[in-house]
Amino acid sequence: MSNGTAQTTPPTSAQAITIKPTDLRGILKYVPRFQGQIFIIAIDGSIVADENFSNLLVDIAVLRSLGIKVVLVHGISKQLQELAELRNVTISNADGTGATDPATLDIAVRASSRISHQILEGLTQNALKAVITNAVRAVPVGIIKGIDQQLTGRVDRIDKELLNELIAQQVVPLVSPLAFGPDGKSLRVNSDLLAAELAEALHATKIIFLTPNAGLEIDGQVRREISVDQLRTLLHEHPEKLNEASRSKAAHAVKAIETGTPRVHVVDGRVFDGLLNEIFSNEGVGSLIYGNDYQQIRKATRRDVRLIYNLTRSAVKREELLHRTQEGIQKNIDHFFVFEIDENIIACVTLYFYAENPKIAEVGSLYVVPFYHNRGIGKKMVEYACLQAKESGAKSVIALSTQSFGFFSNTCGFEEVGKEILPEARLKLYDDNGRNAKVLVKHIA
């Protein structure tokens, strides 16, 4: 997810040592959320070859210094193709998704060894302990659609105990796209698949794919965030809308989320500071794939009061929302719902019920951070509030708006009505505040 111009060249020495206090504060607010969690970072072979790779290793060292546990997976497609060309060998498949003949496996072993050593060298330069593991056991894929996949493997078992022990000892596990079969011999495994399997086995909270692309490209444009349901449907019904470079990441992101990984990021590994900006900012720089839409909405808690207050201040200044003090928000916090993207609150809404007329509920204080406008989040918040109201026995939901009545009527299916529909206590408040808001209603019975 991006809100700025990507910087694709390494920093000058002056830039490298200039850290703003505001940058530190921005990072540190995320530390309690991510500390102790496991991130699977999957690095395309082309990113290992990119001039920004040394900067990425520094970013990984930053993650480790903040108490975030990291497991690295790397691909070899670029290096395999280059080595095959150099040795004048025709390979059967480059990325591990097709058949792997003996000649291709031999080149893959050599390419993998070279990349693994390069990564270990870089990690060592950043004072990180790391090891290449044999933690992945595989079995041959077999014959698919009449074609023998030969030495291509699928993951059979992951040695979780080994990986968790390494992580506990502050060692970064490095997993190559070569696994070991029942006979101990090597099998080629796709690195995107490996990332998803590792995330499931280790209960990781994120997979971050570092790629040579700006994110998931759909219909020629980078999609900044997409739900797993939408992406699953797209892959099933219109895979051609995803550019070829995005399909493998998309398919394995769906698999990962279905097996318990909450978030998958696709980030341009060529962008300086891209990894840190994706993790430690609301907007990020790549694409985010997340679980069910409504799973992102939750009841607000007292710890959200200050965030909600800061979130809505600009809307209050524009008279889009009624002024609320932090004390007022805290007093009514049980009525607030918030929308999170990667644990950042980017929208809120309230839902009130009236004792004198329990068949009517009121939705209000709807606000979405401008960066996320036109992405359907406001509609989801209203729909969710209406769902909650219906489950509580309400038959109608009302909304009062001075500037967003078009949104409620055109997008959310509300109809404008007279103020007489308001319960008596609410009608008095309406008359007293003098805002002359339009009154809208949606029947949900």
N, C-alpha and C positions, 0 to 999 in steps of 0.2 A: 504494500500500500504506500503510495507516494504523495508527498505534498511539496516537493521541491525539485530542483534540478540535480540530476545525478552527477557526482564527481567521479570521473573514471580514471583519473591519474593519481598516482601516489602523492602524498603531501610533501611539501618542502620541509626542510628541517625545522624552520620557524613554525610552520603549521603543526608539526608533529608534537612540539613541546608546549603549544598554547592550548590550555584546557580552561574553559570558562567555568566559573563556579556554578552557573546556571546549568551547564551540561552535567556536572556532577550531581546536582540536586535532582535533575531529571532522571538520571540512572538510579540513584540511591532509593527513590521512592518505590522502585520495582523490586529491590533486593529482598524484602520480606516475603514477597509473593513467590519468587523463584528460587530462593535459597533452599538447597537440599533436593531440588527436583532434577530429573534426568532429561537432558536434551540429546536427541540423536541428530548429529550434524552429518549430512551426506554430501560429499564434495565430488562434483563431476571431475573427470580427468582433465578436461580442458581448463578448469579453474586452477588445478594444481600447476598447470603450465602458464597461467596468466601472471602478469607482473604484479597484480594486487595480492597474490597468494601470501606473501610474507606479511602483509598487513592483516589478512584474515587470521593468521596464526597469533598475531598480537591480540586480536579481538577474542580469540578462544582463550588466551591466557587471562584476559580480563574477566571472562565468564567464570573461569576456574577460581580466580582471586575473590570473586563475589559469592563463592560457595555453591555455584551451579555445577552439577555433575555432567560431564560430557563424554559421549561415546562417538568416535569418528568412524565413518564408513567412506570409502573412496571408490570411484569408478576408474576405468582404464581405457574407455573406448578410443579416445584420441590417440593415446600412446600406443595402443595395440595396432591401430591402423598405420601409424607412422613407422613402427618397428617392422610391421609386415611388408610395407613398401620398401623399406631399407634392405630387408633380407630377401625381397622378391618372392614372398610367400602369399598365396591367395588364401584369405581367411573365409571361413564359412559364415561367420556372424561377428559383428563388432561389439554389441552391447549386452550380450548374454540373454537375449530374448528368443534367439533362434538356435539352430543346431550348432554344436561345437565339435569340430573334428579334431583329431590328435594334433595336427599342425597348428591349428588355431589355439588349442589349449597350451601348447608349448610356448607360443608367442605371448599368450595371456599371462603365463607364469612369469616370464621375463619382464613384461611391462608392469605387472603388479609389484614385483620385487623392487623395481626401480622407483615406482611412485611411493610405495610404503617407506622406503629408505629416505626419500626426499621429505616426506611428511615428518618422519622421526627426527631428521636433521633439523627441520624448522622448529619443531616442538622443543627440542633440546636447546636451541638458541634462545628460546623463551623460558628456559628454566622449568619446563614441564617434564615430568616423568611419563613415559608412554611405552607400551609394548604392542607388538603385532601378535594377535591371538589365533589359536586354532579352535575358537569357541563355537564355530558353526559346523554342524554335521548335516550332510545332505545325502539325498538319494537321486539317482538319475531320473530325469523327467520321463523318459521312455519315448513312446511313439505317439505323436499328436497329428491327427488328420493324415495318417498314413506316412508321416515323415519321422524317421528315427532322429531324436534330438542328441543322440550319442553322449557326449561328455558335458552336456548342460544339466545342471542340477536344480532341485528345489529343496528348500530348507526342510529338514526333518526334525532337528532338535537344536536348541541353543543352550550352551552351558551357562545358565544364569548364575550359578554359584561362582564360577570363575570370574565372570564379568563383574559381579557385585563385590567380590573380594578385591579385585583390582581397584574398583572405584573407591571402596572403603579405605584403601591404602594410598589414596590421592594419586593414582596412576590412571592415565588416559588410555582406555583400550582402543586399539586401531584395528578395524576389521576390513579385510580386503575382499574383493568379489570372487574369491576362491574359497570353496568349502571342501570338506573332506568326507568321502564316502565311507560305507561300511568296511571297505578294504583298506582305508587309510589313504587312498589316492585322491588326487585333486579333481574337483568338478567346478565348472564355470557357473557363477550365479549372478544374476542381474543386481546391481547395487541398489536400485530403487526398491526392489523386492526385499533385499537384505535390511534396508532401513526400516521398512514396515514391520518385518518379522522381529527385529531387535526391539523396536518400540513396544510391541505387544508383550514380548517376553520380560522386558525390564520395567514395564508400566511407566514408560516415558510420558511426559506431559507435552512434549513438542517433538516434531521432526522438522528440521530446517534443511531443505534442499538448496544447495549453492550451485547455481547453474550459469551458463553463458547467455541467459535470456532475462528480460526485465521482470518476468513473472509468468503466470498462466495466460497464454494468448488465446482468446476466444473471438472468432469472427474478425481476426486481425487486430484486436485491441487487447491490452493487458487488463485483466479483471482483478480489481484490487481486493475484493473479498467475495466468496461464494460459499453457500451452504453445501454440505455433503449431499443433501437430497437433490439439489439442483445439478450438482456436478455428476452424480450418479445417473440421473436422467439424461443429461447431455451425452455422457459416454455411451449410454445404451441406445439412444435414439438418433443422435446427431454427432458421432465422433469426428466427422469431418470438420466441424466447426472449431475444434481444438487443433492448433498447429501441431505438426508431427512431433516437434521437440517437447511439447507439453503433455502428450498423451500418457506416457509411462508414469510421469510424476503424478498426474491426475488420478490414474487408476490405482496407484499404490497409496495415494492420499486417502482415497475412499476406503480402501482396505484397512488402513491404519485407524481411521476414525471409527469404522465399524467394529474394530476389535479393542477400542478403549482409549486411543490417543486423542485428547481433546482438540488439538490444533496442529495443523500442518502448514508450513510456510514455504513458499517458493521465492527465492531471493537471487538477485543478480550478484554473483560472487565477484564480479569485476569492479563493483562500485566501492570506493573507499568508504569505510565506516558503515557499509550497507548492513552487515550482520548486526552490529550494535543498534543501529537506528531501527531495524525491523523489530528487535526485541524490546528496546527501551524507549519507544515513543508510541503515542496514540495512533499516528498515521502510518508509520512504517514506510518501507520503500518497495516491497514486493507484493506477492499475492498471499492471502490468508484463506485457507479452507477450514471451515468449522462445522460443528455438529448441528443438530436440529435447531432451527431458528428460535423457537420458544425456549430452548434450553439456555439461551443467552439472556433471558429476562428473569429477574428474580426480585423478591421483596427487598426493599432497602432496609438497611440496619443503621444503628446509631453512628457507626463509623463512616457512613456515607454522607452524613449531614453537611460537612464542610465541602465535600466534592459537589454535592447537589447545589449548594449555595453558589459556589464559584461557577458551576456549569450554567446556571440560569441568569446570572447577573446582567449579561448583555441584553437578554430578551426583556428583562425588567426595565432597563434603560430605554428600550425602544417601545415600551408600553405594550409589548406582546403578552406579557405575563404580569400578574399581580405581584407587588413587592412582598417578599417574605424574608424575615430575619432568620439567622441561623437558629435562634431559639424557636421561632415559629415552625421552621422545618422539622426541628427535633421533636417538637410537640406532636406533629402530625406525621412522623416518619413511618408509622404503620400503614399509612395510606399511599405511600410511594412505591413505585416499581422502577427498576433501573435496567438498562440494556448495556451489556458488557461485550466488548470485543477484546479478546486476549486480556481479560481482567481489567480493562479500562472502561469506566463509565462514560458512555458517549450520548446517552439519552435518558430521559425520565418521564414519568407520567403519574398522575394520582387517580385514585378511585375512591369515591365517597359514597356512603349509604346513609339514608335518612330514616330514623326510627319512626317518624310519623307516616312514612310511606315507603316501606321496604321493597316495593315493586319497582322503585326508581333508583338508579345509581347515577353518579355524575363522574365523568372523566374530565381531567383538567391538568394544568401545569405541564402540558406536553412540550418537550423541548428536545431537539436533536442538534448536536454539534454541526455547524455549517459544513465542515468537510465531508460529512456523511449525508448531506441532503441528496434527494433524488435517488435514493437507494432502497426505498421501501421500508426504512426503519420506523418512521413515524406511523405508517399504516400498521406495521406489526405491533407496535406499542398499543395502539387503539384497539386493534383486534384482540390482543391479549387481555386488555382491561375489560372488554365486552365479554370475553369468555369467562373471566373471573366473576363478573357481575351475574352472568347467566347461571353459573354453578352455585352462586349464593342465593338464587331465587328471584333475581330482578327480571322484570319483563321489558323494561325500557332503559336506555342509557341516554343521558342528556349531556350536552357540551355547550359551554358559553365561550364565545370567541369574538374578539374585535378585529383581528387581522387574518385569522386562519380559517374563517368559516367556509371558504371555497374548498380548502383541503378536506374539511369534515364532510361537506356535501358531495363533492365530486369524486373524492378518493375513498372515503370511508362509508358512504351510503347513508349519511344523516340527512334529515329534512328540517328546514327552518319552520319553527312554530312560534306561537305567541308565548310571552313570559308567564302566562297563567298556568302553564304546565308545571312550573316550579313548585316544590313543596313550600309551605308557608314560611318556614324559617329561612329557606334559601331565597325566596322572593323578597324578603325584607333586606337581606344582604345585597341583593341585586339592585334594589332601589336606592340603598344607602351609598353604594360606591360610585354611582354616577357614571360608570364606564359605557353604559348603553350597549352592552355586548349583544350580539345576535344569539338567540336561543335555538339550539338544534337538538333533534331527538332521533334515536335509532331504536326500533323495536326488535327485540332479540328473543322473544318467546317462540 
